[in-house]
Each structure stands twice: as structure tokens, then as C-alpha cells.
Amino acid sequence: MDENHETDPVTEELLAWIGGTVRHLAASTAGLTEQQLRTPVTSSGWTILGLVEHVRDSTVFWLENVVLGVPAEMDDEAWDNDPAARGAEVIERLRVDTARACEAVAHVASTASPGWWPEGAWGGYRQDEVRGVLVHLLNDNAAHTGQMDLARESIDGAVWDFSVGGVRVP
């Protein structure tokens, strides 16, 4: 942020919360088999592994592309999942890539303008400050943790237990 490398407390706090959602998602997969990770849990066909990949892609997009200003192609194919990737690899990519992206933007002021914005995307939706981008990402990831909790419970009855920071299997 400045020559003393101080961080913006708002950016720092929002990134901590975003990191918490990622840790929740990754920990929610503990003990699931490859088949359970790939079993559709809704009538639309999404899977826990697909949700993990989506959160990874989305978190990296908002932090590296939008906040840092690295333009990206707005192509749905770029977000396609790799069906051959093993579950453990996908979950590790979630952890590593989102941690890298959070670290990369830790120095950015919450009041700064995003480095890039996909003009015309999402019917004109736009955030004019990094704070808005981070709140959007936190809200999106938090919604996905709720989806994960419901999906996990429907697969094996496990529920998230905040007291242990992980799932409790009945």
C-alpha cells in the first residue's frame, strides 16, 4: 500500500474471511471417496468436485484478473472442469491457487479501483472499488459453503462442526 508495506485492514480482513470460506470448502471434502466427490447432488448435475473447481476458478478470477488487472477471456470453456483430475489434486489446487491469489492482492487498498473489469458482463453489474469486489467474492464463496454443507449432508449425513473446523460424520 505504501513504502512501509502496510496493509489495508479492510483488505486484510476480507481476505481472511475469503480464506476461511476456502478452508471450509476444502475441509468439507474430508473422507469423501472419488465417487462421492463426483456424484451429482442436484437435478442440474453439479457435484462437490465441480463446486470446488468453480470456487477455485472464481476466486482466482476475481483476485488475479479483476483486482490485479490481468484481463481474461470471458469464455465459458475456460471454466470447464477437467474430468480426469483426481479429487485430491483438485482440492489441493483450490488451497494453493486461492492462497496465492489472496497473497497477491494483500497489498491492494480496499478503496482502489479494480485493475480490470469485464465490460458488458453480467448485464452491467460492476464494482468500482476493490472492497466491493472482495465483498462480492466473500458473499459468493459463503453461499457456496452453504451449498457444500447441504451436499455433504445429503451424501453421508456429515455436518459442518465449527467447534472442530471440520465435518462430523454420524
N, C-alpha and C positions, 0 to 999 in steps of 0.2 A: 504494500500500500504506500509506503514512503521509504525514505532512505534508511530508517531504522528497522524496516521489515516488520512493522507492527501489523497485526491482522485486524480486520474489521470484526468487532464482536458479533454483529448480526450475521455476517457471512459465516463466521466460525460456528455459531450456534446452529444455524440452519444446516450446515454441512454435517454437524454432529448428529442431528436428528435424521438426516438423509442416510447417513452411515448406519444409524440404528435400524432403519427400515430394511436396509440391505442385509444386515446381520440377522434380523428376524426371519427374513425370507430364506436365507441360506440355512439357518438352524432348523427351520421348519421342515426341511427335507431329510433330516437325520433319520436313519433307519429305514427309509423307503427303498424298495428294490427298483431295479431298472424298469421293470414292467409297471410298477406303481407310478413312477415318475412320468411314464408315457401313456398312462391310461386316461382317456378323455373323461373329464369330470363334469362336463356340462353338455347339453344337447348341441351346442355350437362346435364342440370338439376340442376345446382347449385343454391342455394338460398342465400339470405342475411344472414340468420341464420347459414347456413353451412359455409359461408365465415368468419363470426365472430368466429365460433368454430375453424376453420382452423388457423386463426391468433392467437388465444389463444394457441392452441396446438403447433404451430410452434415457437412462441415467447418463451414459456416455454422450449421447446426442445433446442433451440439454447442457451438460457441463463443458464438454470439449468443443462441440460445434457452435452452440449458441453463445454461451458465456465467453469462451476464449476466442471466438470468431473464426473458426475453421469451417468454411462453407461446406455443406453436404448436399449431395443429390437427394432430392425428395422422391425417392423411388421405392415403392413397396417391396420390390425384390431384394433390396439391400437389407431388409429386416427379416428375410426368410430364415427360418431355423435350419440348422444342419442336422438332418435326421440321423446321420451316422455318429454324431458326437456322443460320447458316453456321458451319463448323468454327472458323474464326479467331475469331469472336465468342464462341463457347462457351469456347474456350481462354483468351481474354482475360478473360472473366468469372471463370473459375477463378482466374487470377492476381490480379485486382483484388479480388474479393469475399473470397477467403481471406486476402489481406494485410490488408484492412480488418478482418476478424473477429479475426485474430491481434492486430492493434494494439489493438483494442477491449478485449481481455481481458488485455493485457500487465501491467496494474496489479493484477490479482487475485491474492491469495495462494493458493498451491497447497494450503494447509490449510483454505481457506474452503469453506463448503458451496456446492454449485451453487445458482444463483439460482432455478432451476425444474427440476422433474423430471416427465416424463410418467408420472404414477402409473398403475400397472397395465400399462404397456407391457412387452414382451419377457419375459413370464412372471415378473415381479417383479424382474428384473435392476435393479440400482441402484448408483450410485457416491455415496458420502457426502462426498467431498472433490473439489475441482477437480483435484487431482493425478490422481485416478483417472479423471476424465473425459478429461483430456489424454492419459493413457497409453492409454486405450481408443481415442481418436481416432488417436493415433500408430500403434497396432497395426493398426487398420483401414486407415489410409492406406498403411502399409508393405505390408500384404497386397495392396492394390490396385496398388502399384508393381510387385510381382512378377507380378501378372496382366497388367499393361501390358507388361512385358518379354516375357512369353511371347506375348502377342497380336501385338506389334510384330514379333517374330522370325518368327512364322508368316505374316505378311503380306508382308514383303520381305527377310527374313533379317537385318535390322538388330539389333544387340545393344547394350545399355547399356554404355558405357565410362566407368568412374569417373574415369579419368585425364583425360578431357576434359569430364566432366559432361554428356554427351550421347550420342546414338546413333552407332554406327559402322556404316555400310552397306557390305556386302561388294562 
